[in-house]
Amino acid sequence: MASFLLKRILQAVFVVFVVTLTVSFAIRLTGDPALMLSQGAGSVTEEDLANIRQALGLNEPFITQYWDFIKGLFVGDFGRSFLGGTSVSMLISKALPATLALAFSSMFVSIAISIPLGVHAAVNKGKTADQVIRILSLVGLSFPNFWLAIMLVLVFSVMLQWLPPSGMGGFASYIMPAVTMGVILTATNVRLVRTAMLETLRSQYIQVARAKGLSETKVLYKHALRNCAIPLITYFGLQFGGLLGGIVVIERVFNWPGLGTLAFDAVAGRDYPVLQAVITVLSLLIIGINLLVDIAYGLVDPRIRNR
């Protein structure tokens, strides 16, 4: 087990290094922050631009800038924003909880919908209910998440005026963003639950449970679903990591004060430290979740440790 853990941790460290290096290099291809900061200041000379770059540390070699970023990463210091000089770590600490809250809400919506539908489809394999659920899941996969978000805003905010169109407030503000992401995730999860349940329902112990006179609900949810939970939990964990990356667009549509909105604003302002920190934090979360899933799976199934 120790060698398995060491191997997974070393792989995660390597991925973090590659991601941070790639992000640091790619961000510097987006434009010159000095030009953005000097807009509206009237006549700007090359000397003025050089002074701005010097003040921001942009004259340093790339490897020096990257090393400074890595040192700050280990102590949680991402530097200061080019726009206003605010601590980037403080901006991240304010935006991260909003992103995580929306991600957990979306996963809850998806799991609450996909498990009952997937189980129902598996029990009624080949029947009308199964066909309808499979068609609906295919339709759900075809919807771009931003289009669904806009449609929900038009219907429930503009036309019916039931829900707030944007921002993060009370419970009502979570409904449309969480449903938007939840529906997209459900389209995949329903098929996964259906496939896992079909394999489990063929097992002999399920037939024995039914022969003992147990209720169908107890057979399905206490015995069948529990025994196919390991692959489902593994996939849901990996899916949550991917959700953090895909949630960026939804945050922008609903003006959600999370990391996605922070990243869009940073791109518009060529704010290297903020954009670099947002992408790095999201990457670390995704890598960390994948690592935890790998470790948990290795603890549950010893065969995984030898792969």
N, C-alpha and C positions, 0 to 999 in steps of 0.2 A: 504493500500500500504506500509505503514511503517513497519508493521510486516512481510510482504512478503520480503521486502528488507533486513531486519534484519536476517530473516531465511536464505536467500540465501548467505548473507555475512558470517554468522557463519559457514555454510556448507563449503564455500570456504576456510575459515581460518582453519577449521579442516582438509580438504584435503591437504592443504599446509603443515600442521604439520606432517601428516602421510607420505607424500611424502618425505619431507626433512629428517625425522627420518629414513625412510627405506633406502633412498639413502646413507645417512651418514654411516649407519651400513653395507650395502652391499658392498660399495666401499672398506671398510677395510678388506674385505675377498678376495680381488683380489691379494694380495701379499704385500711384505715388500718394501716400497720405498727406504729404506736404502740400500738394496741389489742392487737395480737398479742403484742407484747413485754411489755405490762403484765399479761397474764393470769397468774394464780397469785401476783400480788404483793399480794393483799389489796385493801383499799380504795384506789382510785386516783382522784384528783381531776383536774379539767380542767387545773389548773396543772401537775400531773405529766405529763399527756399533752402539754401544750404544750412542756414542757422536753424531752421525748423527741423531739418533732418538730424542735425547735430543734437538738438535738444531732445528729440525722440529716440536717439540711439540708433537711427537707421543708417548711419555711416559706418557702423561696425561691420566686420565681415559676417557673412551668414552663419558660419559655424560658431562665432562668438555669441551672436544673438540666440542661436538655438541652445547653446550651453547655458546661457543665462535663464532661458525659459525652463530648461530641465531642472536647474537648481531651485528655481522658484516653485516648480511643480511639487517637489519633495516636501516643501514647507507650506504649501497651500497659498503661495504668493504669486499671482499671475501678472503682477505689475499694475500699471494705471492706464485707464482709457485715454486714447488720444483726444477724445472729445469731452472736455470738461475735467479731466484729471481724476475722475472717480476711481476708487479701488475696484479692480476687476473682480477680485474675490468677493467683495461685497455685492456687486451686481449679480454674480453667480449664485450667491447664497440666498438672494431674494427671488431669483427666477426658478431655481431648481425645484423647490417645493411645489410650485404651481405646475411644473411639467410632470413631476412624479404623481401628483394628485390626479391629474387628467389621465395619465397612463394607467394608474390603478383603476380608475372609474371605467375606462374603456375596456380593460380586461374583465372587470366584473360583469359589465353588460354582455360581453361576448360569451363568457362562460355560462352565465345565467340563461342565455338563449340557446347556445349551441349544444349543451349537454342534453336537455330534454328533447330537442329536435333530432339530434343524432341518435339517441336511444330509440325514439319513436320510429325513425326511418329504418333502423336495423331490425326492430321487431316486425315491422310491416314490409320487409324486403320484397320488392317487385310489385307491391300493391300501389294503389293510387296515391296514398299518403307519402310513400317513399319517393315516387316519381315527382310529386309536387315539391317536396323538400329539396330534392337534388336539383330541380330546375331553378328554384329560388336561390339556392346557393350559387349556382352558375351565374345567375343574373347579378347577385351581389358582388361576385368577383369582377364583373364587367364594369361596375361603377367606379369612376375615378373619385377618390375621397374628397377632393376639393369641389367637384360638381355636386356631390351629395350634400356637402356642407352648405353650399350656396342655395340649393333647393330647400333645405330645411329652414334657412334664414328667411327666404321669400315666403314660405308657407306659414311658419309658426311665429315669425316676428313681424313681417311686413303685412301679411294678409290677416292673420288671426290675432296677432298681437298678444300671444299667450306667453312667449318667452323672450328674454332679453337677447338682442342680436349679437352682442359682443361683450367682452370684459369678464372679469372673474368676481363674482359676488356671492350670493347665497346658493342654495341647492339648485334653483332654476337655471342658473348660468352654466351648470355642469351638463345639463340634459343633452343639448344639441351637440356639443363637441364629443361627449362620451358616446352618444348613439352613433354619430358619424363614424368614429373609429371602430366602435363595437360591431357595427353591421358589417364593415369590411372584413374584420377578423372572423366574424361568425361564418361568413361564406366558406372559409377554409376549415374552420374548426368543426363544423357540422359533418363534413365529409370524413374528417379524421376520427371523430367519435363514432360515426357509423361503421367505419371499417374496423376499428378496434372492437366494437361490440359484436359485430358479425363473427369475428374469430372466437370471441369468448363464448358466445351463445351456443357454439357447436360443442363446447366442452362437456364431458360426461357429468361433472359435478353440478352443472346447471340442470341437467335432466334429473339428477338425483334430488336436487332442491325442489324442483317442481313436483316430483313424485311424492315428496314428504308432505305436500299440501300447502307449502308456503305461498303467500300472496304473490301475484305477478310483480307488484311494485317492489316487494322485499327481494325477490329473485333478481330483478333488474338492477336495482340501485344499491343493495347491500352486498350482493355476491358478484354479479357480472361486472358492474361498473368499478367496484373496488379492485378486482383482479386485473383490469386493463388500465388502472390509474397510472402506473409507472410511465409507460410511453406517453400518456396524455400530459402528465405533469412535466415531463422532460420537454415536450414540444411547447407547452404553454410558457415554460420558463425561457426557452430560446425565443419564442415569439414576443415575449415582453421586451427582451433586449432589442429586437428589430423594431418594435413599436416606438421606442424612444427616438429612433432616427426618423421614422415616418411621420411622427406627430408634429414635426416642425411646420409643415404646410398648414395643418389644421389650426395650429396656434395663430398663424398669421391671418387666416380667414376670420377667426372669431376674436382677433385682437386679444389673445390670451397672454397674460404677462409672464410667459415662461421663457425657456431657453431658445425656442424657435423664433419668437418675436425679437429677442435680444440679438440673435444671429442675423436676422434680416436687417435690423437697424445698423449693425456693425458692418455688414457688406455695403450698405448704401454710403456709410461714412468712411470706408477704408480704415476701420478701427481694428488694426491687426491684433492687439492684445486681447480684445473682447472676443473677436471671432475665433482666434486660436484657442482661447480658453473654453469657449462653448463647445467646439468640436472635440477638443481633448476630453472634456468632462463627459460628453455623451459617449465617446469611444470607450472611456474607462468604465462607464456603467455597463455598456454592452459586453465588453470583454469580461468584466467581473461577474456578470450574471451567467454568461456562458461557462466561465470557470467553475462557478458554484454548481451549475447543473451537471457538468462533467464529474465533479467530485462526488456529488450526491448519487449519481448514477453508478459510479464506481463502488460506492459503499453498499448500494442495494444489490448490484449484480457483479460479483467478483470476476466474471469473465471479461468484463470491459477493461479491467486493469492490465490485461496482457496485450491489448491492441495498440 
